[in-house]
Amino acid sequence: MAEQTIKEILLRHFPQLLESELQEEIEKSGKIMTVERDEILIDLDEVISFLPLIYDGTIKVHREDDEGKEILLYYVEAGNTCAQSLSCCMSNKRSTIRAEAEEETTFISIPINKLDEWMSKYPSWKEFIMGTYSYRFEELLRTVDELAFKKLDERLLHYLMHKSKISGNQVLNVSHREIAYDLNSSREVISRLLKQLERMGEIKLGRGKIELLISATEVS
């Protein structure tokens, strides 16, 4: 199958970027890049040189506290970009997050020196950037609410449902250790809670996989 051009990718996955002049500039300045599963796109305290426009795959974004413990903030799916990396780019700060490929992921890499320029030149780019900030802010509020008000078993089930919704698959190839890492817990606690969910008939555990037995379509 022939490779897509950047303009074809934009028309299919980023139709909100309307101006033909903007599309031409992205085609001229952007670069198509692919990272493998578990590969890090952006690391903590790194100087960010690009903004990723994800069009195939998913990345997950973590935050680390002063003690080195990490927690999953959100996923970035096709048709979106990372608000935290965007914030660092716009303020010329080093990265405060770690962005890691959940699966093989392909994106258009946009040089950071174009971000301010396009904000003033193209209304659709400005709207896209502001919309990204707004959406991720709401998502971060949901994360804070979960940490503050939900028990770990509820967070675990929501995590599995959200992961299923993103992958489009009821069977998740994820280890107990990876889940514990994402939820800032221990493998032993996660294993115990997974067995509890299995007894309740909500999941089925297998070797290196978890099958979700309830629908993930209602996940926000």
Secondary structure as a PSIPRED ss2 file (coil, helix, strand):
# PSIPRED VFORMAT (PSIPRED V4.0)

   1 M C   1.000  0.000  0.000
   2 A C   1.000  0.000  0.000
   3 E C   1.000  0.000  0.000
   4 Q C   1.000  0.000  0.000
   5 T C   1.000  0.000  0.000
   6 I H   0.000  1.000  0.000
   7 K H   0.000  1.000  0.000
   8 E H   0.000  1.000  0.000
   9 I H   0.000  1.000  0.000
  10 L H   0.000  1.000  0.000
  11 L H   0.000  1.000  0.000
  12 R H   0.000  1.000  0.000
  13 H H   0.000  1.000  0.000
  14 F C   1.000  0.000  0.000
  15 P C   1.000  0.000  0.000
  16 Q C   1.000  0.000  0.000
  17 L C   1.000  0.000  0.000
  18 L C   1.000  0.000  0.000
  19 E C   1.000  0.000  0.000
  20 S H   0.000  1.000  0.000
  21 E H   0.000  1.000  0.000
  22 L H   0.000  1.000  0.000
  23 Q H   0.000  1.000  0.000
  24 E H   0.000  1.000  0.000
  25 E H   0.000  1.000  0.000
  26 I H   0.000  1.000  0.000
  27 E H   0.000  1.000  0.000
  28 K H   0.000  1.000  0.000
  29 S H   0.000  1.000  0.000
  30 G C   1.000  0.000  0.000
  31 K E   0.000  0.000  1.000
  32 I E   0.000  0.000  1.000
  33 M E   0.000  0.000  1.000
  34 T E   0.000  0.000  1.000
  35 V E   0.000  0.000  1.000
  36 E C   1.000  0.000  0.000
  37 R C   1.000  0.000  0.000
  38 D C   1.000  0.000  0.000
  39 E C   1.000  0.000  0.000
  40 I E   0.000  0.000  1.000
  41 L E   0.000  0.000  1.000
  42 I E   0.000  0.000  1.000
  43 D C   1.000  0.000  0.000
  44 L C   1.000  0.000  0.000
  45 D C   1.000  0.000  0.000
  46 E C   1.000  0.000  0.000
  47 V C   1.000  0.000  0.000
  48 I C   1.000  0.000  0.000
  49 S C   1.000  0.000  0.000
  50 F E   0.000  0.000  1.000
  51 L E   0.000  0.000  1.000
  52 P E   0.000  0.000  1.000
  53 L E   0.000  0.000  1.000
  54 I E   0.000  0.000  1.000
  55 Y E   0.000  0.000  1.000
  56 D E   0.000  0.000  1.000
  57 G C   1.000  0.000  0.000
  58 T C   1.000  0.000  0.000
  59 I E   0.000  0.000  1.000
  60 K E   0.000  0.000  1.000
  61 V E   0.000  0.000  1.000
  62 H E   0.000  0.000  1.000
  63 R E   0.000  0.000  1.000
  64 E E   0.000  0.000  1.000
  65 D C   1.000  0.000  0.000
  66 D C   1.000  0.000  0.000
  67 E C   1.000  0.000  0.000
  68 G C   1.000  0.000  0.000
  69 K C   1.000  0.000  0.000
  70 E E   0.000  0.000  1.000
  71 I E   0.000  0.000  1.000
  72 L E   0.000  0.000  1.000
  73 L E   0.000  0.000  1.000
  74 Y E   0.000  0.000  1.000
  75 Y E   0.000  0.000  1.000
  76 V E   0.000  0.000  1.000
  77 E C   1.000  0.000  0.000
  78 A C   1.000  0.000  0.000
  79 G C   1.000  0.000  0.000
  80 N E   0.000  0.000  1.000
  81 T C   1.000  0.000  0.000
  82 C C   1.000  0.000  0.000
  83 A H   0.000  1.000  0.000
  84 Q H   0.000  1.000  0.000
  85 S H   0.000  1.000  0.000
  86 L H   0.000  1.000  0.000
  87 S H   0.000  1.000  0.000
  88 C H   0.000  1.000  0.000
  89 C H   0.000  1.000  0.000
  90 M H   0.000  1.000  0.000
  91 S H   0.000  1.000  0.000
  92 N C   1.000  0.000  0.000
  93 K C   1.000  0.000  0.000
  94 R C   1.000  0.000  0.000
  95 S C   1.000  0.000  0.000
  96 T C   1.000  0.000  0.000
  97 I C   1.000  0.000  0.000
  98 R E   0.000  0.000  1.000
  99 A E   0.000  0.000  1.000
 100 E E   0.000  0.000  1.000
 101 A E   0.000  0.000  1.000
 102 E C   1.000  0.000  0.000
 103 E C   1.000  0.000  0.000
 104 E C   1.000  0.000  0.000
 105 T E   0.000  0.000  1.000
 106 T E   0.000  0.000  1.000
 107 F E   0.000  0.000  1.000
 108 I E   0.000  0.000  1.000
 109 S E   0.000  0.000  1.000
 110 I E   0.000  0.000  1.000
 111 P E   0.000  0.000  1.000
 112 I H   0.000  1.000  0.000
 113 N H   0.000  1.000  0.000
 114 K H   0.000  1.000  0.000
 115 L H   0.000  1.000  0.000
 116 D H   0.000  1.000  0.000
 117 E H   0.000  1.000  0.000
 118 W H   0.000  1.000  0.000
 119 M H   0.000  1.000  0.000
 120 S H   0.000  1.000  0.000
 121 K H   0.000  1.000  0.000
 122 Y C   1.000  0.000  0.000
 123 P H   0.000  1.000  0.000
 124 S H   0.000  1.000  0.000
 125 W H   0.000  1.000  0.000
 126 K H   0.000  1.000  0.000
 127 E H   0.000  1.000  0.000
 128 F H   0.000  1.000  0.000
 129 I H   0.000  1.000  0.000
 130 M H   0.000  1.000  0.000
 131 G H   0.000  1.000  0.000
 132 T H   0.000  1.000  0.000
 133 Y H   0.000  1.000  0.000
 134 S H   0.000  1.000  0.000
 135 Y H   0.000  1.000  0.000
 136 R H   0.000  1.000  0.000
 137 F H   0.000  1.000  0.000
 138 E H   0.000  1.000  0.000
 139 E H   0.000  1.000  0.000
 140 L H   0.000  1.000  0.000
 141 L H   0.000  1.000  0.000
 142 R H   0.000  1.000  0.000
 143 T H   0.000  1.000  0.000
 144 V H   0.000  1.000  0.000
 145 D H   0.000  1.000  0.000
 146 E H   0.000  1.000  0.000
 147 L H   0.000  1.000  0.000
 148 A H   0.000  1.000  0.000
 149 F H   0.000  1.000  0.000
 150 K C   1.000  0.000  0.000
 151 K C   1.000  0.000  0.000
 152 L H   0.000  1.000  0.000
 153 D H   0.000  1.000  0.000
 154 E H   0.000  1.000  0.000
 155 R H   0.000  1.000  0.000
 156 L H   0.000  1.000  0.000
 157 L H   0.000  1.000  0.000
 158 H H   0.000  1.000  0.000
 159 Y H   0.000  1.000  0.000
 160 L H   0.000  1.000  0.000
 161 M H   0.000  1.000  0.000
 162 H H   0.000  1.000  0.000
 163 K H   0.000  1.000  0.000
 164 S H   0.000  1.000  0.000
 165 K H   0.000  1.000  0.000
 166 I H   0.000  1.000  0.000
 167 S H   0.000  1.000  0.000
 168 G C   1.000  0.000  0.000
 169 N C   1.000  0.000  0.000
 170 Q C   1.000  0.000  0.000
 171 V E   0.000  0.000  1.000
 172 L E   0.000  0.000  1.000
 173 N C   1.000  0.000  0.000
 174 V C   1.000  0.000  0.000
 175 S C   1.000  0.000  0.000
 176 H H   0.000  1.000  0.000
 177 R H   0.000  1.000  0.000
 178 E H   0.000  1.000  0.000
 179 I H   0.000  1.000  0.000
 180 A H   0.000  1.000  0.000
 181 Y H   0.000  1.000  0.000
 182 D H   0.000  1.000  0.000
 183 L C   1.000  0.000  0.000
 184 N C   1.000  0.000  0.000
 185 S C   1.000  0.000  0.000
 186 S C   1.000  0.000  0.000
 187 R H   0.000  1.000  0.000
 188 E H   0.000  1.000  0.000
 189 V H   0.000  1.000  0.000
 190 I H   0.000  1.000  0.000
 191 S H   0.000  1.000  0.000
 192 R H   0.000  1.000  0.000
 193 L H   0.000  1.000  0.000
 194 L H   0.000  1.000  0.000
 195 K H   0.000  1.000  0.000
 196 Q H   0.000  1.000  0.000
 197 L H   0.000  1.000  0.000
 198 E H   0.000  1.000  0.000
 199 R H   0.000  1.000  0.000
 200 M C   1.000  0.000  0.000
 201 G C   1.000  0.000  0.000
 202 E C   1.000  0.000  0.000
 203 I E   0.000  0.000  1.000
 204 K E   0.000  0.000  1.000
 205 L E   0.000  0.000  1.000
 206 G E   0.000  0.000  1.000
 207 R C   1.000  0.000  0.000
 208 G C   1.000  0.000  0.000
 209 K E   0.000  0.000  1.000
 210 I E   0.000  0.000  1.000
 211 E E   0.000  0.000  1.000
 212 L E   0.000  0.000  1.000
 213 L C   1.000  0.000  0.000
 214 I C   1.000  0.000  0.000
 215 S C   1.000  0.000  0.000
 216 A C   1.000  0.000  0.000
 217 T C   1.000  0.000  0.000
 218 E C   1.000  0.000  0.000
 219 V C   1.000  0.000  0.000
 220 S C   1.000  0.000  0.000
